[in-house]
Amino acid sequence: MILGFDTSSAHVGAALFDGKGIVAAAHEDMARGQAERLMLMLEEVLTKGGATWKDLDAIGVGIGPGNFTGVRLSVGAARGLALSLNITAVGVSLLEAAALDMTGPVLACLGAPRDQVYVQSHVMTPPVHAQLIALSEIPDAWAQPGLTCVGPAAAQVAEQLGVKAVPARHAPAEAVARIAATGWQDAPSRPAPLYLKPADAAPSRDAPPVILE
């Protein structure tokens, strides 16, 4: 029994996977209030799926790329729950989740600020490694025969490359739960945020004030 969840973008999502399929799921779009909503949603999904915290074998969590605050929220929650329940937590890239159950070649595409996108290829040669790139800088060489762009930013990238775009086959949290179910027994390392861009906020360059004793 795997509980997956994600807050890496302007949403909160959770899903319960029983080894055969998704037995309960919820997804709510929201730009704020994710911290207050997450635990309540997890409780609701467990109840809907006829399960309790003690029934869980592992937790899956979306580790980004995405919003810094949202990623930290879900990763921190996953680590805390795994520790308190003495179960495994599995971190899942949202670029991998977007391409789940797609046949290649596929380019997973997630939205990013300032006309940029997060992308990663699946079954492309040469591969496109996970990266943040401006839409205007996407190389024409990526437009391989039969390429499909998938994910929230697929339409913009597909238009740039002249290829087709399709939505992901699974909601983010559902994909996270399914992927976590395939790897939780392999003793994965603790989930850690997947950041592909520097933080918008940076330490001040001004010298700190002198502390007078």
N, C-alpha and C positions, 0 to 999 in steps of 0.2 A: 504494500500500500504506500503510494508516493504522493506527497502533497507538494505541488509546485506553485510558485507565485512569482510575480514580477511587478516592479514599480519603476522601471528604468525610463519610462516616458510619461506623458501626461495621462496616466491611467493607473488603475489598480486591478490586478487580475489574479485569480487563484483557480486551481483545478486539482481534483483528486483522481488518481489513476490506480486501478486495482490490479494491474498486471495484464488485463485484457482490453480495457478501454477506460475512457473518462466516465466516471460515475456521478460527478457533480462538478460544476464550474460556475464562475461568476466573473464578469468583466465590467468595469465602470470607468468611463472617461472622466478624468478630473485633473485640473492643473495644480490644485492645492488640496491639502487635507489628507494626503495619502497616509501620513503617519498615524492619524486618528482612525482611518478606515481599515487599514491592513489587517490588524489582528481580529477585528470584528468580522471581516469578510472570511478570514481563515476559519473562524469558528462556525460561521454559517455554512461554508462549503463542507466542512466535516460533518455537520449535522445533516445536511441534505444528502450526503453520501452514506449516512448510517454508520459513521465511524467516530472514534474519539482520538485524542492525541496518542493514547497508548497503543492504538492499532497501527501507527505509522512505522514503516521500515526505514524510510529515508525522506529527506526533504530536497527538493530541487528549487533553485533560485536563479532568476535572470541576473547576470553580472554585468550587463551592458553589451556594447557601448550605449550611452544615453545620457540622461540628465545626472549630473554628479550627485545631487542630493537624493534623488530617487534610487540610484544604484546603491549608495551607502546605506540607505534605509533598509532595503530588502536584504542586502548581504549581511548587515548587522543583525537583522531579525532572524535570518536563517542560521547564523552561527550561534546565536543565543538559544534558539529552539533546539538545535541539534545537541548542544551541550546539556541543556536541562532534561532532554528526553533520552540522552545517551544513544543517539542514532547518527547516521551519516548525513551530511549536507553536501550536495553536489552543485557546483556552479556551472551554469549553461550560458554560452554566448547567445545573444539575441540574433546575431547574424546566422548562427547555426540553426537556431529555432525557426527563423523565417524560411529557411530552405528545406525544412523537414518534409520528407516524403515527396520531394520534387525530383524529377528526372533531369539530368544535365544535358548540356551545360547550363548552369544557373548562376546568376549574379544576385546575391542577397543585398538589398538596399534599404537602409534605415535613414530617416531624416535627421539632419543636424542643423544648427544655426547658421546664418549668414550664407545662404545658398550653397551649403555643403551637404555631403552625404557620407554615411558610413557604408562601406561595401566590402564584400568578400565573395570569392568565387567558389563554386563547387562543380567538379568535373569540367574544369576549363584548363586548356594547355596553351601557353603557360598559365599558371595559377595567378589569381589576383589575391594577394594576401590582405588580411583585415587592415583597413586603413580609412582615414578621413581625407576626403578629396573634394575640391570645389567642382560644382557641376560643369563649369566652363573648362575645367582642366582634364576631364575624362577623355582618355585617348581613344581615337577611332579604332585602334587595333583590338580593343576589347569586343568589338562587334563581330563575334564569331558566328558562323552559320548555325542556326538552330538555337541561338542564345535566348534565354528567357530571364527577364528581370522580375524579382519577386520581393514583396515586402512593402511597407508603408510608403517608401520613396521610389518604388519601382517605376511609376509612370514618368517621373521626371528624367530618370536615368535612361529608360527605354526610348524616350523621345530624343534624347541626346545621341543615342547610338543607332536609332532606326530599327529597333527590335521590338518584340512584343513584351507586354507587362501583364502579370497576373497577381492576384492577392495570395497571401500565404494560405496554406491549407489548414492551418491550425491557429487559434488564438495564441498569443505569446505564452501565457501561463500553461496552457494545455500542451504546447510543444515542449516547454521546459520540463513538465512532469514526465512526458513520454521519453525524452532524452535521458533524464536522470534515472529512469527505470532501467536503462540499459547499462549504466555504469556505476551504480551505487555500491555494488559488491566488490569493486576493484580498488578499494581503499584510496579514493581520490584525496587530493590535498584540500584544505579548507577553502571555501569559496573566497575569491578576492575580486574586487572591482576590475573590470576591463575598461581602461581608459585609453582612448586613441587620440585624445587632444589634451593640451594643457588646461589647467583650471583658468576660468575667466578672471578670478580674483588672484592677485599675487601680493606677496609681502611688500610693504612700502620700501622704497629705495632710500628714504630719508633716514638719517642716523637716529637711533633711539635717544630719548632725553636722558640727560645725565642725572643719576639718582644721588641726591645730596644726603650725606649721613650726618 
